[in-house]
Amino acid sequence: MTNAATAPIACDTLITAAVVVSQNEARDVLHDAALAVTDGRIAAMGPRAELTARYAPAAILALPEAMVLPGLVNTHTHAAMTLFRGLCDDAPLSVWLHDHIWPAEARLTPEAVRLGTLLACAEMLASGTTCFLDAYLFIDAVADAAEAAGLRAVLGQGVFDIENAGFKTADAALASAAALADRLAGQTLLRPAIFPHAVYTCRQDTLERCAAFARERGTLLSTHAAETVRENENCLAANGARVIPYLHRLGMLGPHTLLAHGVALDAADIALLAETGTAVSHCPKSNMKLASGIAPVHALRQAGVTVGLGTDGAASNNALNLFSEMGTAALLQKVATGDPTALEAGAALDMATRDSARALGWPELGRLEVGGPADLCALDLTRPQLQPCFDPVSDAVYAANGGEVVLTMVAGRVLYRDGAFSTIDYAALRRQFRETASRLIGR
């Protein structure tokens, strides 16, 4: 008879892997390891032999030639812009936005946004992302798609003082944001946010109202900020201050604010962000593609500013792949500073996991530790580019391309494995998505 004191412990899933990159406080990297998952959380993590003996799982996920990492966290995207991928390339931001994207967005519908977001969710799951911040129109349709796909998401209602497909007024957008916050109350995977588009599309009173909304509702406040030199010049001419001090004057900076891009920052801007505890979402590939510049990520991090990684939308990147962003971010800072030690591999991985989670105000994400969420992805270590795997963190940042992902799990639920989605009928989605995208742009 088995002694009750030594009887195996029941768990939902036991995951075994060649390597587990935990991203916990000690940044432990475990070899020949396992994780026990119960009720969507990690019940135990340690040597495979020990956990195999200790636990009686309902299911086993054996990944003997895989590297398990925390699920990646995307701090800035416009998911439904997958509909406009390739619509306008090789153009400056002003031309791209005014001449191509805004006219196309004027034809958006809630159903188009739902399909575009669902396609984005599939793309992110297939490259290891388990949580994303979205800032767009028809945010209820975005929520529908994220909920159906099973990802975590922070959903920011876009607010403009420019009439758009979603709303004729900022009042209507703020009302939608309030309705979304009510809808998501008590949900575990989805959180509301508010996203005034930028200082050049929102009046001062609209920006102040969005800041007040975030304070009163306890939500994240996010906005595009200092994306280009010209944005600072125009803000200075119109408001008597550069973008960052102008936002500060309006009460928009603080520990619950996340600024997208932060490319054109000077030393005083960086000091103000650090002083107020404001976070920044770095979108290196989008910034490069639109020739916006290189964000001073090394200086921001040295000043103590939390910097997460984002992809931006698929119309300006053109992918939603955080593995690609990690490597690009690290290389850009080395070139920008002339220092090969700037933004080392471990720091780049932190940005895509722990730091991104903190930037979203969701610090338990982006790490694998006992009691934390079972949000993770796994890379196939048999791929040529991941040989011989002397340093798993280096390989994840500099060698992996995202196509090695063989499994993605959110809250203990497998959403993607070996090219198949458990929550998305990808064949049907692809057909509907292509038909909708073609109608939107008249092709």
C-alpha positions in Angstrom: 0.0 0.0 0.0 1.3 3.5 -0.9 2.0 5.7 2.1 -0.3 8.8 2.0 2.7 11.0 2.8 4.4 9.8 -0.4 1.4 9.4 -2.7 1.8 11.2 -6.0 0.3 14.6 -6.2 -2.4 15.2 -8.8 -1.9 17.9 -11.4 -3.5 18.9 -14.7 -0.4 18.7 -16.9 3.3 17.8 -16.5 5.5 19.4 -19.0 9.0 18.0 -19.5 11.7 19.7 -21.6 15.4 19.7 -22.4 15.8 23.3 -21.1 13.6 25.7 -19.1 14.5 29.4 -19.2 12.6 30.6 -16.2 13.1 34.4 -16.3 12.5 34.3 -12.5 14.3 36.7 -10.2 17.5 34.6 -10.4 17.1 34.0 -14.2 17.5 30.3 -13.5 18.1 28.1 -16.6 17.1 24.5 -15.8 18.3 21.4 -17.9 16.3 18.2 -18.2 13.5 19.9 -16.3 9.8 19.8 -15.8 6.8 22.0 -14.8 3.7 20.8 -13.1 0.6 22.8 -14.0 -2.7 22.9 -12.0 -5.6 25.3 -12.5 -3.7 27.4 -15.0 -0.7 28.0 -12.7 2.7 26.5 -12.1 2.5 24.1 -9.1 6.1 23.1 -9.3 9.3 23.5 -11.4 12.5 21.5 -11.1 14.4 18.4 -12.3 12.4 16.1 -14.6 13.1 13.0 -12.6 12.0 14.6 -9.3 8.7 16.0 -10.7 7.9 12.8 -12.7 8.2 10.8 -9.4 6.2 13.4 -7.4 3.3 14.2 -9.6 0.4 12.2 -11.2 -0.7 14.3 -14.1 -3.9 14.0 -16.0 -1.8 14.8 -19.2 1.9 14.8 -20.0 3.5 17.2 -22.6 6.8 15.6 -23.3 9.2 18.0 -25.1 12.5 16.2 -24.8 14.2 18.3 -27.5 12.7 21.7 -26.7 13.4 24.9 -24.8 10.6 26.2 -22.7 10.4 30.0 -22.2 7.8 32.3 -20.6 5.2 33.4 -23.1 6.4 36.7 -24.8 4.5 39.9 -24.1 3.8 42.4 -26.9 3.4 45.9 -25.4 2.2 47.7 -28.6 0.2 46.6 -31.5 -2.8 47.3 -33.6 -3.7 43.7 -34.3 -6.4 44.2 -36.9 -3.9 46.0 -39.1 -3.0 42.6 -40.4 -5.7 43.5 -42.9 -3.4 46.2 -44.3 -0.1 44.2 -44.4 1.8 45.3 -47.5 -0.7 48.0 -48.4 2.0 50.7 -48.3 5.7 50.0 -47.8 8.8 52.1 -48.1 7.2 55.5 -47.2 7.7 58.0 -44.4 5.3 57.9 -41.4 3.3 61.0 -42.6 2.7 59.6 -46.1 2.0 56.1 -44.8 -0.5 57.3 -42.3 -2.3 60.1 -44.0 -2.3 58.9 -47.6 -2.8 55.1 -47.2 -3.7 53.9 -43.7 -6.3 56.4 -42.6 -8.2 56.1 -45.9 -8.2 52.3 -45.6 -9.3 52.4 -42.0 -12.3 54.6 -42.9 -13.8 51.5 -44.5 -13.3 49.2 -41.4 -16.3 47.4 -39.8 -16.5 45.5 -36.5 -16.4 42.2 -38.4 -13.3 43.1 -40.3 -11.6 44.1 -37.1 -12.6 40.8 -35.5 -11.2 38.8 -38.4 -8.0 40.9 -38.6 -7.4 40.5 -34.8 -8.1 36.8 -34.9 -5.5 36.4 -37.7 -3.1 38.4 -35.6 -3.8 36.2 -32.6 -2.9 33.1 -34.7 0.3 34.8 -35.9 1.3 35.7 -32.3 0.6 32.3 -30.9 2.6 30.7 -33.7 5.6 32.8 -32.6 5.3 32.4 -28.9 3.4 35.5 -27.8 0.8 34.9 -25.0 -0.2 38.5 -24.1 -0.5 41.7 -26.1 -1.6 45.3 -25.8 -3.9 46.4 -28.5 -4.8 49.9 -29.4 -7.4 50.3 -32.1 -11.0 50.9 -33.3 -14.0 48.7 -32.7 -12.4 47.5 -29.5 -15.3 45.2 -28.6 -14.6 43.2 -31.8 -10.9 43.1 -30.7 -12.1 41.7 -27.3 -14.3 39.1 -29.0 -11.3 37.9 -31.1 -8.8 37.8 -28.2 -11.4 36.0 -26.0 -12.1 33.4 -28.7 -8.4 32.8 -29.3 -7.6 32.5 -25.6 -4.7 35.0 -25.4 -4.3 37.5 -22.6 -4.7 41.1 -23.8 -4.8 44.6 -22.5 -7.3 46.4 -24.8 -7.0 50.1 -25.4 -9.9 51.9 -27.0 -8.5 54.3 -29.5 -9.5 57.9 -28.9 -9.2 60.6 -31.6 -10.5 64.1 -32.3 -10.6 63.1 -35.9 -13.7 61.4 -37.2 -13.0 57.7 -38.0 -14.8 54.5 -38.9 -15.4 53.8 -35.2 -16.6 57.1 -33.8 -17.5 60.6 -34.9 -16.4 62.2 -31.6 -14.0 61.6 -28.7 -17.1 61.5 -26.4 -18.3 58.4 -28.2 -14.9 56.8 -28.0 -14.7 57.4 -24.2 -18.2 56.0 -23.8 -17.0 52.9 -25.6 -14.0 52.7 -23.3 -16.2 52.8 -20.3 -18.5 50.1 -21.7 -15.5 47.9 -22.3 -14.2 48.4 -18.8 -17.6 47.3 -17.5 -17.6 44.3 -19.8 -14.2 43.1 -18.7 -14.7 43.6 -15.0 -13.7 40.3 -13.2 -12.2 38.7 -16.3 -8.8 37.0 -15.8 -7.4 37.1 -19.3 -8.5 40.5 -20.7 -8.0 43.9 -19.2 -9.3 47.3 -20.4 -7.1 50.4 -21.1 -7.5 53.8 -22.7 -5.5 54.9 -25.8 -5.6 58.5 -26.9 -3.9 58.2 -30.3 -1.3 61.0 -30.1 -0.8 64.7 -29.3 -1.3 65.5 -33.0 -4.7 63.8 -33.2 -6.1 64.6 -29.8 -6.9 68.1 -28.3 -5.6 69.0 -24.9 -8.9 68.5 -23.2 -9.3 65.1 -24.8 -5.9 64.0 -23.5 -6.7 65.3 -20.0 -10.0 63.4 -20.1 -8.3 60.2 -21.1 -5.8 60.6 -18.2 -8.7 61.2 -15.8 -10.5 58.1 -17.2 -7.4 55.9 -16.5 -7.1 57.3 -12.9 -10.8 56.8 -12.1 -11.1 53.4 -13.7 -7.7 52.1 -12.6 -6.7 51.2 -16.1 -3.5 51.5 -18.1 -3.1 54.7 -20.1 -1.1 54.4 -23.4 -0.4 56.7 -26.3 2.0 57.2 -29.2 4.7 59.6 -28.0 7.8 61.2 -29.5 7.8 58.8 -32.4 9.7 61.3 -34.7 11.7 64.5 -34.5 9.0 66.3 -36.4 6.4 65.3 -33.7 8.4 67.2 -31.1 8.9 70.2 -33.4 5.1 70.4 -34.1 4.2 69.9 -30.4 6.6 72.7 -29.4 5.2 75.1 -32.0 1.6 74.3 -31.0 1.9 73.8 -27.3 5.1 75.5 -26.2 6.7 72.2 -25.1 8.2 69.0 -26.5 5.9 65.9 -26.4 7.1 64.5 -23.0 6.9 67.7 -20.9 3.6 68.5 -22.6 2.2 65.1 -21.6 3.5 65.7 -18.1 1.8 69.1 -17.9 -1.5 67.3 -18.8 -1.1 64.7 -16.0 -0.5 61.9 -18.4 2.8 60.5 -17.2 3.2 58.1 -14.3 3.6 54.5 -13.2 0.3 53.5 -15.0 1.3 55.0 -18.3 3.0 53.3 -21.3 4.3 55.4 -24.1 4.7 53.8 -27.5 7.9 54.4 -29.4 9.8 57.1 -27.5 12.3 57.5 -30.4 12.9 61.2 -30.3 13.9 61.7 -26.6 16.5 64.0 -25.2 18.2 63.7 -21.8 15.6 65.9 -20.1 12.8 63.7 -21.5 14.4 60.5 -20.2 14.9 62.0 -16.8 11.3 63.0 -16.6 10.1 59.5 -17.7 12.4 58.0 -15.0 11.2 60.5 -12.3 7.5 59.8 -13.0 7.8 56.0 -13.4 6.5 56.1 -17.0 7.2 53.0 -19.2 8.1 52.9 -22.8 7.2 50.4 -25.6 10.1 50.0 -28.0 9.1 48.9 -31.5 12.5 48.6 -33.3 11.5 47.2 -36.7 8.6 49.5 -37.2 10.8 52.5 -36.2 13.4 51.3 -38.7 11.0 50.7 -41.5 9.4 54.1 -41.2 12.8 55.7 -40.8 11.6 57.2 -37.5 15.0 56.6 -35.8 16.5 54.5 -33.1 15.0 54.9 -29.6 17.6 55.5 -26.9 16.8 52.2 -25.1 20.2 51.8 -23.5 20.0 55.3 -21.9 16.4 54.7 -20.9 17.2 51.5 -19.1 20.3 53.0 -17.5 18.0 55.8 -16.1 15.7 53.1 -14.6 12.9 53.4 -17.1 11.0 50.2 -17.8 11.2 49.4 -21.5 9.1 46.7 -23.0 9.1 45.4 -26.6 6.3 45.8 -29.1 5.8 45.0 -32.8 3.5 47.8 -33.7 0.9 46.8 -36.4 1.5 44.5 -39.3 1.0 47.4 -41.7 4.3 49.0 -40.5 6.4 46.1 -39.4 5.2 43.8 -41.3 5.2 41.0 -38.7 4.0 40.4 -35.2 7.0 38.4 -34.1 8.8 39.2 -30.9 11.7 36.9 -31.5 12.6 39.0 -34.4 12.1 42.2 -32.3 14.4 40.9 -29.6 17.4 40.4 -31.9 16.8 43.6 -33.7 16.5 45.6 -30.5 19.8 44.2 -29.2 21.7 44.8 -32.4 20.3 48.4 -32.9 21.6 49.5 -29.5 25.0 48.1 -30.2 25.2 50.1 -33.4 23.6 53.2 -31.9 26.0 53.3 -29.0 29.1 51.8 -30.5 29.2 49.5 -27.5 28.9 45.7 -28.2 27.9 45.2 -24.5 24.8 47.5 -24.8 21.6 45.5 -24.5 23.0 42.1 -24.0 21.0 39.0 -24.8 19.6 38.6 -21.3 18.5 42.2 -21.3 16.7 41.8 -24.6 14.9 38.7 -23.3 13.9 40.6 -20.2 12.4 43.3 -22.4 10.2 40.8 -24.2 9.1 39.0 -21.0 9.5 40.5 -17.5 9.9 44.1 -18.5 7.0 44.0 -21.0 4.8 42.5 -18.4 5.8 45.2 -15.9 5.1 47.9 -18.5 1.6 46.6 -18.9 1.0 46.6 -15.1 0.8 42.8 -15.2 4.1 41.8 -13.4 3.3 38.2 -12.7 3.5 37.5 -16.5 6.8 37.1 -18.4 8.3 34.6 -16.0 8.0 31.0 -15.0 7.8 30.5 -11.2 5.8 28.5 -8.7 2.5 30.1 -8.2 2.7 32.1 -11.4 0.6 31.7 -14.5 1.4 28.8 -16.8 1.9 31.1 -19.9 4.8 29.7 -21.9 6.1 28.8 -25.3 8.6 26.1 -26.5 11.2 26.1 -29.2 12.3 23.1 -31.2 16.0 22.6 -30.3 16.5 20.2 -33.2 16.5 23.1 -35.7 20.0 23.8 -37.3 20.1 27.4 -36.1 19.7 26.3 -32.5 22.7 24.0 -32.5 24.7 23.3 -30.3 22.7 25.3 -27.7 25.7 26.3 -25.5 23.7 29.4 -24.2 19.9 29.1 -24.4 19.3 32.8 -23.8 21.7 33.8 -26.5 20.1 31.3 -28.9 16.6 32.6 -28.1 17.6 36.2 -28.9 20.2 36.0 -31.6 19.5 32.7 -33.4 15.8 31.9 -33.1 13.4 33.5 -35.6 10.1 32.5 -34.1 9.4 29.7 -36.6 10.9 27.2 -34.1 7.9 27.6 -31.8 6.2 24.2 -31.4 3.9 24.9 -28.5 2.2 28.0 -26.9 0.2 27.8 -23.7 -1.9 30.4 -21.9 -3.1 29.8 -18.3 -2.3 26.1 -18.7 -4.3 25.7 -21.9 -2.4 24.6 -25.1 -3.5 27.1 -27.8 -0.9 26.1 -30.4 1.0 23.0 -31.0 3.0 21.8 -34.0 1.3 24.1 -36.5 -2.2 23.5 -35.2 -4.5 25.9 -33.3 -6.8 24.5 -30.6 -9.1 27.6 -30.5 -9.0 28.8 -34.1 -10.3 27.2 -37.3 -7.4 28.5 -39.3 -8.5 27.3 -42.7 -11.9 29.0 -42.4 -10.3 32.1 -40.9 -7.8 32.4 -43.7 -10.5 32.3 -46.3 -12.7 34.9 -44.5 -9.8 37.1 -43.8 -8.5 37.2 -47.3 -12.0 38.0 -48.7 -12.4 40.8 -46.2 -9.0 42.3 -46.7 -9.5 42.3 -50.5 -12.9 44.1 -50.1 -11.4 46.7 -47.8 -8.6 47.8 -50.2 -10.5 47.2 -53.4 -8.3 44.4 -54.7 
